[in-house]
Amino acid sequence: MFNAQYFRTYMMLVETGSFTQTAGKLDMTQPGVSQHVRKLEEYLGRSLLNRHGRRFSLTDAGRRAYDYAVKLFAEHEHFRHSLDDDSPDSGECRIASPGSVGLMFYPFLLGYQQMHPGLTVNYSFAFNHEIAQDVVAGRYDVGIVTEISKHPDLSYEAWHQEPLCLVVPADFAGTSLGELLALGFVNYNDGNTNASLLLKSNFGSEFRSMSHFPRQGFTNEVGQVLDAVARGLGFTVVSRPVLETSPWQRQVKEVSLSKPVYETLHLVSRTDVELPKRYRQLLESFRQQRLNSLYGYSELPAMEPN
């Protein structure tokens, strides 16, 4: 059976080179030290020491066991201290978001981690329902989602809003709903929802339903949807990060509309878990950067209802 104390005794023995000194430092008897070493050798199935009377040298397995023991207790101490040190600049962050957010958020995370070497960020692109399920299961600590699902173990917080953009091919000259109908719609997972919100706000009673628009295709990867628009296959509605990070942004254009509409981003976490400071600092840093980029100031505009 694995016993960390055997490794600790063995590590101390190697570092002191003396059974007597090891016994004194660990408040043990000398026979107790010898017993721990024998138990460790039995557990590993290898001799760790070449014994020469009162002196000893390490076997190859003995050197490897010592190296392992050093790493084992170094990691243990790091973990123990990390529990008491809720540092905003170190630790692990496990986060997921849809691609519409992640196309911009993930590059930010990489830069943020470079500035904070003590921080490790594990990030996943995922769909809203997958994120909620994985937060409940403990695979992520926090998710960024565009949809709320009811679950007794989940807590949602409205966090940030991104403008929705009506995007058409670069040579499209139309501005009316009828011209958009003639062009057709390129869909993705959140496409219908976002397009309905934007078109209903800007075309009023003229707009009835997305079911009236000819479907020019579908992709489950929002980062690729503007490829179809750039080829003249139709229009779409995406959040601004998708447009700003797209390699096709010069082959498409955003139609100027009178009424801005926003996609609300929510933070989702378990109700029984308090997020450490590192999450709050990271997420707030990204939010402030986006606000400065979008509006030139860091005050959050009033959240628009979905």
N, C-alpha and C positions, 0 to 999 in steps of 0.2 A: 504493500500500500504506500502511496505517495505521502511523504511526511516532510513538510518544509523545514522542520527543526533539524532533521538529519542533514539537510543541505547547509543550513546555517552553521551547524557545528563543524562540518567538513570544511566550509569556506574559511572559518576562523582558524582551523588547524593549519590549513595551507598557508594562511597569511602570517601566522605566528611561528610556524615551523616547530611547534612544541605542544605535546599533549598536556603538559603541566600548565603552561601559560593559557592554553585554550580553556582548560577547566576553570582557572581562576577568573578569566574574563567573562565566562558564561555562567559562573556560580554553579559549577558542576563538579563531580568527582572525576579523577582521571579514568577510572574504569568506565564511568558513564560516557565519556568522550569516545573511548575505544568501542563501546557498544553501539553508539550512534553510527560510527564509521562502518562497523561490521553490518549493521542493519541496512545502511545505504548500499553497500556492496552487494548484499543479498537482493535488494530491490532492483538494482541495475543489472545484476548478473555478471558483474565484472570486478576484478581487483582494481582498486584505485591507488594503492600505495605499494611501493617496493620497500619492505621493512628491512632496516639494517641496525639491529639492536634498538637503541633509543632514537636513532635517526631514521629518516625515510626519504624516499624520492617518489615522484608521481609517475604512474603509468600513463600511457597515451589516453586511456579512458579517464584516468584521474585528472589530467589537464583539461579534458573536455567537460568533465563534471564540474570542475571549478569555474570554468568560463560560463557555463550555464547558470551556476549558482549566483555569480556576480550579476548577470543580466536579470535573473529572477528577482533578486531582492532590490535591484535598482528600479525595476518596473513597479515592484510593490510599494516602494517608498514614494515614487512619483504618483502612483494612484492614490495612496493614502493622503498625501498633501493636497492633491487636486480636489479632494472632497471638501477640504476646508477653505480652499482658495477659489472663490467664484470670480475668477479673473475675466474681464471682458475681452482680453487679448490672447487667451490660450484655451486649449481644450478642443473637443471634437464637435462639429456641427453637422447634423444629418438633416438635410432639407430636400424637398421635392417640389416641383411646380410644373404646370403645363408648358409646352413649347412657346406659347405666345409670350410668356414671362421669361422663360429660361434663355431664349435667344439673346437677351440683353443681360439677364441676371447672372448667368454662368460666367461670362467673361469678367463681370464685376467681381464675382467671388474669387476668381483666380488672382486678380490684381490685389484684392483685399488680403488674401492669404500671403501674397508676397510681402505685403507691408507688415503682416503679423505672423512671423515664422512659427510662433507657438501654437497657431491655430491650424486645425485640420478640417477641411470641408469635404464632406461626402455628399454629392448632389446627384439627383436623378430627375430626368424628364419623365413625366407620367401624366395620365389623364386624371380628371377631377375625382372620379369614383375610386380609382386605384389609390390615389393619394390618401383619401379618407380611410380606406381599408387598411393601408399600411401604417398610418399614424395610430389607429386603434391597436394594431398588432405590435406596435413599438419598433417598426423598422425605420421610421423617420420620427424625429422629435417635433418637427413643425413642417407644415405644408403651406404653399401659397396656391389658392384655388379661386376659380371664377364662379363656382356654384356652391351653394350650401346644401348639405344633406343632413337630415335630422338623425342624430344618434346620441344616446344618453351619455356616452363616454367622450364626446367631442365638444370642444368649445371653439366658436368662430369669432373673429374680430375683424371688422372692416378696417383695412390697413392703408390702401392707396387706390387711386383711380388713374387709368390711362385713357386718353381720348381714342375713340373709334374713328377709323378713316375709311372713307369710300374710295376705293382704288380701282382705276380703269386703265386700259392700255394708253400709252403715251400719245398716240395719234387720235384718241377718241375725243370728239369735239362736243358731244352732247351734254346736256345738263338736266333734262327732264326725266320724269319717271318713265314715260313712254319710250324714250331712247335707251334707258337702262333695260327695259323689258325686251327691246329688240336685240340688245347685246347679249343678254343671258347672264346667268349667275354661276360662279365657280365656288363650290361649297367645301367646307372642312368641318371638323367636329363641332365647333361653336359657331359656325358660319351663319346658320339660319337665325339663331338667337341674336347675334350681333347685328346682322343686316336688318332684322325686323325692328329692333330698337332704333337704329339710325334712320331708316326710311320712314317709319311711322312718325318720328318727331319732326322730320323735315318735309314730308310730303302730305301730312295730314290725312284727310279723308280720301285723297287720291290713292293712297296705299292701302291695300286690303290684306294681303297675305303673301308670304314668300312662295306659296304654292302656285302663284300665277306666273312666276319667272321660269323661263326655260333653263333646265339644268345643263350646264356645259362641262360638268365633271366634278369629281370629289377626290380629296386626298386627306388621309388622317394625319399628315404632317404639315402643320400650319406654315412652317418655314419654306415649304415648297409651293404653296398655293399661288404666290405671285409670279412664279414661272409661267403658269397657265395664262395669267392676266397679261404678262409681258408679251406673250405670243398672240394676243388679240382674241383669245377664246372666250372672254367674258369679263365681268367685274366681280369684285368681292368686297367684304368689309372686314378689316382686321384692326387689332389694337396698334397703337403707334410704334411700340418696340419692334413689332414684326416688320413694319415698313422701314423703320430706321436701320435695321440690321440686314435687310434683304440685299443680296447681290444683284437683284433685278430692279432696284429702286429708280435707276435712270431710264428703264424701259417702261415704267408705269408712271402714273401721276395721281395725286390726291385731288378729288373734286371738292372745291370749297363749298361749305354748307352754312346756312344761317344759324342753325341750332347745334351746338356741340353736344355730343352724347358720350358717356364714359362707360368703360368696363371697370366694375369694382373688383378689386383684389382683396381676398380675405385670408387672414392667417388662421390655420386650423391646428389645434394641438389637443392633447388629452386633457380632460377637465381635472384630472388628479395630479397633473404634472405642472410645476412652475418652471417656466423657461429660464435657464441661467442667463446671466448678464451678457455673455458673449453673443447670444442670439439677438437680444434686443439691440445691442450696439451695431451688429452687422446689418440687421434689417433696417434700422433707422438710418444708417449711413447710405444704404442704397436708395431709400425713399427720398432723403434729402437731395441726393445727387440728381434724381429724376425730377424733383420739383424745381430745382434750380435750372435744369436743362429745359423744362417745359415752360416755366413761367418766369424765371429770372429772380425768384425769391423763394424762401423756404417756408412760407405759411401755406398749409394745406387748404385748398379751396373746399368749400362745403361739399360733403359727400352727396352725390346725386343718387337718388334711388334707382335700383335696377329696373 
